[in-house]
Amino acid sequence: MSFFISSAFADGAAPAAAAPMGGGFEWIFLVGFLVIFYLMIWRPQAKRAKEQKALLGNLQKGDEVVTTGGIAGKITKVSDAFVVIEVSDTVELKIQKGSVAATLPKGTLKAI
């Protein structure tokens, strides 16, 4: 059965060490990658987070909002962690502040 498996013999001479590539090319590639990462991922995400934090901090009674679930309503009460939204004349929903996606211009709910 040994004719199916060939024997592996070590080469007598050690391979020569590869010469390093032009010293600064790796650093330029790494810095370029980091710049692209910052411009395309980090900065827009930080900007969005800052805008969302400002939106949640400025919520007040009477604002018309849309939640992340798509529910539109008018704020009737604001607390530290929750907001009460009036969806219709008889229906009020208590939701977390973090689920508010956007504020609407005044009068938008009446136009819908």
N, C-alpha and C positions, 0 to 999 in steps of 0.2 A: 504494500500500500504506500510505501514511501515514494513511489514514482509520481503520485499525484501532488505531493507536497514538496516544494523545492526548499532546500536548505538556505537559510539566510546567513551570510558571512559578513562580518564587520569589515569596512573598508580600512585599509591600513593607514591612509593619510587622512588627517582631520580636515574638514572643509575650512577654507579661508574665511575669516570674519568679513561680513559685508561692510563695505565702506559707508559711513553715514552720509545721508543725503545732505544737500546744501544747508547746513546748520539752522538758518532762520526760516526755512520754508514751513516746518511743522508749527512754529509759533505763529506765523502769519495765518495759517489755516485755522488754528485754534482761536485766535483773536477774531478772525472773520466769522467763525461759527458763533462765538459768544455775542458779537454785535448783532448778527441776524436774530439770534434767540431773544435778545433784549428788545429789539425793535418790533418783532412780529408776535411775541408771546407775552413777555413780562409787562411792558409799558401799557398796551391796550387793556390788559386784564386789571392792572392797578388803577387805571383811569375809570374803568367800568365800576370797580368796587368803590371808588371814591364817590362817583355819581350816585350809586345806590345808597350809600351811607348818608349822603346829603339829602336824598329824597326821603328816606325814612325819618331823618331828624326833623324835616320841615313839615311833616304831616300835621294837619290841624282840622278841627271840626268844620264841615262844610265843603271840604275838598272832594272832588269826584275822582275815583280811582278805579283801576283795573287790577285784579289779582293775577297771579301766575296761572291760575286755573281758568281764567277767562271771565270771571264774574265781575261785572261792573256795578258800582254803587256809590252812594254818598256817605262820607264818614259822619257818624253821629257822636262818637265818643273815642277818645284817644287815651291809652294808658301807656305804661312803660314798655310792655311786651305785646299788648294786644290792641286791636282796633275793631270797633263795632261799625259795620257797614249796613246802611239801609238799602236793600235791594229793590223793594217795592214799599207801598204804603204800610203793609202789615208784616213784612218780613225783614228781620235784622239778623245779620250773621256776625259772629265774633271770630275774628281770624288773627293770626300772628302778623306782626308788623312786617316780618321778613317775606311774607308772601305777596306783598303789594309790589306789583311790577312797574306801574306807571301812574302818573296823575293825568287827568284829562282836563281840557279847557272847560271853563264854567259853561253850563248849558248843554253840554254834550249828551247827557242822559235824556234830556227832554227831546232832543232831536232824533234820538234812536227810535 
